[in-house]
Amino acid sequence: AKSLTRPIQATGEYLLMVTNCGNRSGAILRSGQVIVHQPHGYLPGNKIWTFYWWGWSTLVNEILCAIWIIAVACHWRAIVYAQKVIAILAVVGSVHGVLAYLQYLYWNLSGIRNMILYWGTMSAYSIKYFITLRLLVGTASGSGISVEGLAKPASFKVEVVSFVFLMMQWIWKLTVSNKYRIMIKPHVTMAVMVPGTILWLYLYIWIYRQFNSLCARLQDKSFASEVVSRYINMRLILVLSLLLATVVFVLQLADILWADTPWNFQWVPYDAAPYSVYTLFMLAMMILWWPTKDSWKFGYTNQVNQEETEAGGETHKVNAEQVGVNEEVL
């Protein structure tokens, strides 16, 4: 093996040609790699802004994670299901950002893409969206608020759909992260994008319908106005997230079909745009479900035939029932 270094004096397009000047009757197999050292390091030019982006976005998410963890720790005994899952998401999102930043940092310093960091980033990305789906399904069912949890048949269906969603997220991220590196054809990218988009849209419609159904049930059962208001605000967050996600989808679709995104903006469609939308979603969820000492009042309690005695000695029986989603699941 022999290494050859050639200084590049000016910016431009360069073509590496390898020819065989030996015996034409014999076959010679050649392999190797090209590493270009630029003023910023070894990262390809279209990845340097991705590197900068992950640095700043990871810092923002680390701050949000720290704030949420402190808030949860201060009211640990009072928090409910949604607040616990948001805490898990905050940690997983932070790990995802750190791994992504370290991956590009190592690549920039060494010229080699560390596959452990790469697959770690892929795993954290997929798990993050998997848990997010479980959070929305659980919240839409009223888990921890109006019911203790999903019934076993419904829970099994949710597990299956969530696993399929996890695998599709993994495949999508694997495709777009290598789109420019190995020049994946547009029809291949579309073949990965379309099924995932259809599944995502179906899940969104189902979750939104469940929120509508649950809000109506809570109002019929005269739940506290604050509980009903919180679920109404959840629907608003879903609608705003859909609008922002649509913008991201259009950006990605345009890049796939026309491939006209300038090299210094290729970090926007697949990194900055979707991650920014997700960060805004998490910020809205944190504000909506901010932990307080009274958070336990949103928790589920099965108060059936509970006797309450007032100061006057009269005894009353309170008959409470679970109010959650209907049996139609996915």
N, C-alpha and C positions, 0 to 999 in steps of 0.2 A: 504494500500500500504506500502511496506517495501523496503528499500534500503539496498543493501549489497555491501560492498567494499572489494575487494581482491587485495592485492599488487602482482605485477608480478615482479619477481626477474631476469628473464633472457629472452632474445629474443627467440621467437619460435612460433609454431602454437598451439593455445589453442582452445578447443572445449567446449562450454557451453551446459550442459545437464540439463534439467528440468524434474523431474519425479514426479509422483503422488503416494503418499504412503497412501492415504486415502481410502474411500469406493469405491471399484471397480465398484459398480453398479451405482454410480452417475457420472455425467459429470461435470468436472471443467474446465472453460475457463480461460486461463492465458494470460496476455499481458504485454508488457513492452519494455524496450530498454536497449541496452548495450552501455555504454560510456566508452571509454578507454582514460585515460590521459597519454600522452607520454611526454618525455622531452621537445618537441617543443610545446606542447599544446594538444588540443582535436582533432585536425584534423586527419583523417585516414592517415596511412603512405603513401599511394599512392596519397594523395592530398597535401602533404606539399610542394612538388616541384611545383605543380600548383599554390599554394599560393605565393611562391617566384617569380615565373614567372610573375604572374599578377602584382606584385609590381613593378618590373623593367620595364616591357612593358608599364604599365600605365604611369610611369614617362616619358618614351620616347614619348609616344603619347600626353601627356600633353604639353611637350615642343614644339612638332610639331604644335599642335593646337594653342598654344599661339603665335608662330611665324607667322602662317598663318592669324590669326585674326588681328594681328597688321598690317601685310602687306595689308590686305583687308581694314582695317580702314583708312590707309594712302591714299588709292586710291579708296574710296568708290564710288565716282561718275563715275569712269571710268570702273568699273568691269563689266563683262558680265555674262551670264547665268551659264557657267561651273564653274566660280570662286565663284559664290554665292552658288552653290550646294556643292562644295568642302568645303566651310566654314561650311555649315550645317553638312556635313559628319564628319568634324574634331571635331565638338562639340559633335555629337552623339557618335562617336568613343571614345571620352574622357569620356563621361558619362558611356558608356559600361564598359570601363576599371576600372573606379572608383567603380562602383557597384559590379563588379566581385571581385575586391580586398577586398572591405568591407564585401562582403558575406563570403569569406574565413577567413577574420580576425575575424569576429563575431563567426564563427563556431569554429575557433581555440581557442578562449578565453572562449567560453561558452559551447561548446560541442553540441550546437543546431544549426541546419541550419535555418537561418532566411528566411522564405518563401517570405516576402516582397522584400528583397534584391534579392532572387533567381528569382522571376518572373520579377522584374525590370531588372535584367541582361538579362533574356531571351527576354524581349521586346526590349531592346536597341540593342541586337544582331540582331534580325530579322528586326527591322526598319533600321538599318545600311545597311544591304544588299538590302533591298527594295529601299532605296534612291540611292544606288550605281547603281542598275539596271536602275532606272529612269534617272540617270546621263548619263549612257552609251547610252541608247535609245535616249535621247534628244540630246546628242552630235552627235551621228551617224546620226540623222535627220537634223543636222545643226541648231537646235533651238538656237536662239539668235545670230547666226552668219550669216547664209545665208537665213534663213527663220525666221519668227516671232515665229512660234510654229507649233505643229502638228495640222492637221485638226481634227474636232470633231470625225468623225468615227474612225480614226486612234488612237486618244487619248483615246477613250473608250476601244478599244481592248488592248491598252497598260495598262490601268488601271486594266482590268480583269486579264491579264497575270501577272502583278506585284502583285496583291492580291494573286493569286495562288502560286506564288513564295514565298511571305511572309509567307503563311501558311506552306509550305513545309519546309522552313528554321526553322520555329518554331518547327515543329514536329521532325525534324532532331536533333536540339539542345536539345530538351527534351529527346530524345532517348539516345544520346551519353553521356549526363550529368548524366544519371542514369544507364549506361551500366554496370559498375562494382558494383554499390551499390545494385541493385536488380537482378544482374546476368541475363541480357537480352540475350536470345538465339541468336546465329549468324544469323539464318534464319529470325528472326524478324528484326534485324538491317539491313540486306540486303534488306528486303522488303521496308524499309524506305529509304535506300540509293539509290537504283536503279532508282526509278521514279524521284527523285530529281536530280540525275546525268544526266539522259536523258534530262530533262527540261533545266538544266543548259547548257548542250552541244548544244542543239537546239538554245537557246538564244545567245550563243556565236557565233555560225555560222551565225545566222541572223544579229547580230550586226556587225560582221566583214565584211559581204557582203555589208551592208549598208555603212560602211566606204569606202570600195572600190568604190562603186557607187558614193558616194558623192565626193570623191577625183577626180574621172574622170570628174564629172560635173563641179566642181570648176575650174579644169584646162581648160575645154572647154570654160568656160565663162571668162577666163583670170582674175581670182581673184588674189589678191596679193600673191606672192610666199611664204610669211611668213604664210599666212592662210593655204595654201596647205601643207606646210611643217609641220605645227602643226598637221594636221589631219593624215599625214603620220606617224608622231611620235606616235600619238595615236594608230595607228594600231600596231606599234612596241611594245608599252606597253601591248596591248592585247595579242600579241603572247608570250611575255616573261611571262606574268601572267598565260597563259594557260600552259606553260611548268612547271612552279613552282606548279601550282594547280594539275598537273598530278602527280608530286612527292608526294604531300600531299594525293591524292587519293590512290596511291599505298600503302603508309604507313597505311592509315586507313583500306584499304581492307585487308592487311596482318594481321592487328590486329584483324579484325572481323573474318577472316577465321581460323587463327591459334591460336589466343589468347596467343601468346608467348612473348608479350611485358613485360619486367621486371617491377615490381611494381614501381620502382623508375624512370622509363621512360614512364609511362602511361600518363604523362602530354604532351608528345610530339605530338602524332598523332591528338589529338582533340583540343588542346589549343595552344601550341607553334607554330606548323607548319602552320596551317591555318591563325592564327593571324599575324604571321611574314610575310607571303605572302601578306596579306591585307595591312599591314603597308608599305611594299615596294611599293605596288601598289599606295597607297595614296601619298607616298613620290615622286614617279615618276610623278603623276598627279600634285602635287604642283609645282614641278620644271618646268613642261611643261607649266602650266597655271599661272606662277608667276605674280601677279598683278603689273602693271606699270601705269604711267600716260597716256600711249598711248593704254591701253587695250581697251578703248572704240572703237578703230578703228576696232576691231573684231566684234563689235556689229552689229545687224541687223538694217538697215534703209531702208525704202521703198521709194527710190528716183525715182519716176516716173514723167516724163515730168517736171523735174526741170530745170529752166532756169538759166544758169550761164553766167554772163557778164564779159568778160575779160577787161583788161585795155584799149585795142584798141577800145572798144565799140561793138565788135561783140558778137552776142548772139547765144548760142548753146543750144540745148535740149538734155538732157541725159535720155535715156530710160533704166531703170534698171528692172530686173525681179528676182523673187525669185528662188533660186536654192537649192532644198532640196532633200529629199528622194522621190522615186517614190511611187505610191499609194499602192504598195504591203506592207502591214504591218503585220508582224508576220504570 
